[in-house]
Amino acid sequence: MKDVFVVFDLDGTLVDSAPDLHASLNHCLKTAGRETIDIEQVRHMVGQGAVILLKRGLSATGGLPSDSEFDELVELFFDYYMNHLTDYSQPYAGVINALDAFTEAGTKMGVCTNKPFRFADPLLDDLGLSKYFSAVTGGDTFAVRKPDAAHLTGTLKEMGYVSGPSFMVGDSESDILAAQNAGVPSIAVSFGYTAIPVSELGPDHIIDHFDSLFPLVSRLI
């Protein structure tokens, strides 16, 4: 599958990162004197980056603090999370096999995530995934981020894309909308972090396990 380009979301798609995001968020909530929240709540808060995750966590436990206190909590979150990126995070079942299959077929792969690049890049490296991707872009790589089409098209450009089949694989509304806005077929995973079932978000295709991804793309091209 040479000249085929597959772009992946990160959190909730390639990697189950919720446990470490959960720990980082609760560290901030405890510091702010708030009640902690359970991991299932966090799974539905992920997808728009760390700042939005923190806002959602604070809103769920009493509301947003002053701007200055919030800024301090953002820095606390960033510092804590950087030191605990992969304490518990792991690739989803079937991810490695799928990436190996695409690599063997000559498929170009990239990551387009709303997670800040300074977290996304070392997380992929820690988990041994960096070698698979010709480009990794975060929520702060460009002036815009998903669901803006330019985040996805910018990632494809960094991958060397000119023309041919391309796909966006993700778990959330922002992934599906970015693909739709860019005119790129979307493949949604059903096991990610969205609070809305992906079947209701209008992706072009849905998979329940990464073992289905390579065969699906092979049929589509």
C-alpha positions in Angstrom: 0.0 0.0 0.0 2.6 2.5 -1.1 1.3 6.1 -1.6 -1.4 5.5 1.0 -1.4 7.8 4.0 -3.0 6.9 7.4 -3.2 9.6 10.1 -4.0 8.6 13.7 -5.3 10.4 16.7 -3.4 9.5 19.9 -5.4 9.5 23.1 -8.2 7.0 23.0 -7.1 5.8 19.6 -3.6 4.5 19.6 -3.0 4.7 23.3 -5.1 4.2 26.4 -3.6 7.2 28.2 -6.6 7.8 30.5 -5.0 6.3 33.6 -2.1 8.8 33.6 -4.3 11.8 32.6 -6.7 10.7 35.4 -3.8 10.7 37.9 -2.6 14.1 36.7 -6.0 15.7 36.9 -6.8 14.3 40.3 -3.4 15.7 41.5 -4.5 19.1 40.5 -8.0 18.7 41.9 -6.6 17.7 45.3 -4.2 20.7 45.2 -7.2 22.9 44.6 -9.1 21.4 47.5 -11.6 19.6 45.2 -13.1 16.1 45.3 -11.3 13.7 42.9 -13.2 12.1 40.0 -13.2 8.6 38.7 -11.4 7.4 35.6 -14.6 6.8 33.6 -15.5 10.5 33.9 -12.0 11.3 32.6 -12.4 9.1 29.6 -15.3 11.3 28.5 -13.3 14.5 29.1 -10.3 13.8 26.9 -10.0 14.9 23.3 -9.5 18.6 23.3 -6.1 18.8 25.0 -4.9 19.2 28.6 -6.2 22.7 29.3 -9.7 21.7 28.3 -9.4 18.5 30.3 -8.5 20.5 33.4 -11.4 23.0 32.8 -13.8 20.1 32.5 -12.5 18.5 35.7 -12.7 21.7 37.6 -16.2 22.5 36.2 -17.4 19.1 37.4 -16.1 19.6 40.9 -17.3 23.1 41.8 -16.6 25.4 38.9 -13.6 27.2 37.5 -11.4 29.2 39.9 -9.9 32.6 39.2 -7.8 33.1 36.1 -4.6 33.2 38.1 -5.3 30.1 40.1 -6.3 28.3 36.9 -3.1 29.3 35.3 -1.2 27.9 38.2 -3.1 24.6 38.0 -2.4 24.3 34.3 1.3 24.5 35.0 1.0 22.0 37.8 -0.9 19.7 35.5 1.8 20.0 32.8 4.7 19.5 35.3 3.0 16.4 36.9 1.9 14.8 33.6 5.4 15.3 32.0 6.8 13.2 34.8 4.1 10.5 34.6 3.4 10.2 30.9 3.6 6.5 30.7 3.3 5.2 34.2 0.2 3.2 33.2 -0.6 4.2 29.6 -0.3 1.5 26.9 -1.1 1.0 23.2 -4.5 -0.6 22.7 -4.7 -4.3 21.7 -3.7 -4.9 18.1 -2.0 -1.5 17.6 1.5 -2.8 17.2 0.4 -5.6 14.8 -1.5 -3.1 12.7 1.4 -0.6 12.6 3.8 -3.4 11.6 1.4 -4.5 8.8 1.2 -0.9 7.4 4.9 -0.5 7.7 5.6 -3.7 5.8 3.1 -2.6 3.1 4.9 0.8 2.7 2.1 2.9 4.1 3.0 6.4 5.3 1.7 7.0 8.8 1.4 10.1 11.0 -0.2 11.3 14.3 -2.5 14.3 14.5 -3.4 14.9 18.2 -4.8 17.8 20.2 -2.4 16.9 22.9 0.5 19.4 23.1 3.5 18.2 21.1 5.8 18.3 24.1 3.7 15.5 25.6 2.7 13.6 22.5 6.3 13.1 21.1 7.9 11.7 24.3 4.8 9.5 25.0 5.1 7.9 21.6 8.8 7.5 22.2 8.4 5.9 25.6 6.0 3.4 24.2 8.2 2.5 21.3 5.8 3.9 18.7 7.7 6.8 17.3 9.5 4.7 14.7 6.2 4.1 12.8 5.4 7.8 12.1 6.9 10.2 9.6 5.1 13.1 11.2 3.7 13.9 14.6 1.7 17.1 15.2 0.1 18.3 18.4 -2.6 20.8 19.3 0.1 23.5 19.4 1.9 22.7 16.2 -0.2 24.9 14.0 -2.3 28.0 14.6 -5.4 25.7 14.6 -6.2 22.3 15.8 -8.8 19.6 15.2 -11.6 19.8 14.2 -10.1 22.5 11.9 -9.2 20.8 8.6 -5.8 22.6 8.5 -4.5 20.5 11.4 -5.1 17.3 9.5 -4.0 18.7 6.1 -0.9 20.2 7.7 -0.1 16.8 9.2 -0.5 15.1 5.8 1.7 17.8 4.2 4.5 17.1 6.8 4.1 13.4 5.9 4.9 14.2 2.2 1.3 13.8 1.0 0.5 15.1 -2.5 -2.3 12.9 -3.7 -3.8 9.5 -3.3 -5.7 7.6 -0.7 -5.6 9.0 2.8 -7.5 8.2 6.0 -8.0 9.7 9.5 -8.3 7.2 12.3 -9.8 8.6 15.6 -12.2 8.2 18.4 -13.9 11.5 18.8 -16.1 14.1 17.2 -13.0 16.4 16.7 -11.3 13.6 14.7 -14.4 12.9 12.5 -15.1 16.6 11.9 -11.5 17.3 11.0 -11.6 14.5 8.5 -15.0 15.7 7.1 -13.7 19.3 6.8 -10.6 18.1 5.0 -12.5 15.8 2.7 -10.6 12.7 4.1 -12.4 9.4 4.9 -12.7 8.8 8.6 -12.3 5.6 10.5 -13.6 5.6 14.0 -12.6 3.3 16.8 -15.5 2.3 19.0 -13.4 1.9 22.2 -12.2 5.4 22.7 -13.0 8.3 25.0 -16.0 10.0 23.4 -19.1 10.5 25.5 -21.2 10.1 22.4 -21.2 6.8 20.6 -19.1 7.1 17.4 -21.9 5.6 15.4 -23.9 8.8 16.1 -21.0 11.1 14.9 -21.1 10.1 11.2 -17.7 8.5 10.5 -17.3 6.7 7.2 -16.3 3.5 8.9 -16.1 2.0 12.4 -13.8 -0.6 13.8 -14.1 -2.4 17.2 -10.5 -3.7 17.3 -7.2 -2.7 15.6 -7.0 -6.1 14.0 -9.7 -4.9 11.6 -7.9 -1.7 10.5 -5.3 -3.0 8.0 -7.9 -5.3 6.3 -10.4 -2.4 6.1 -7.9 0.0 4.5 -6.7 -2.7 2.1 -10.3 -3.1 0.9 -11.0 0.6 0.6 -8.1 1.3 -1.6 
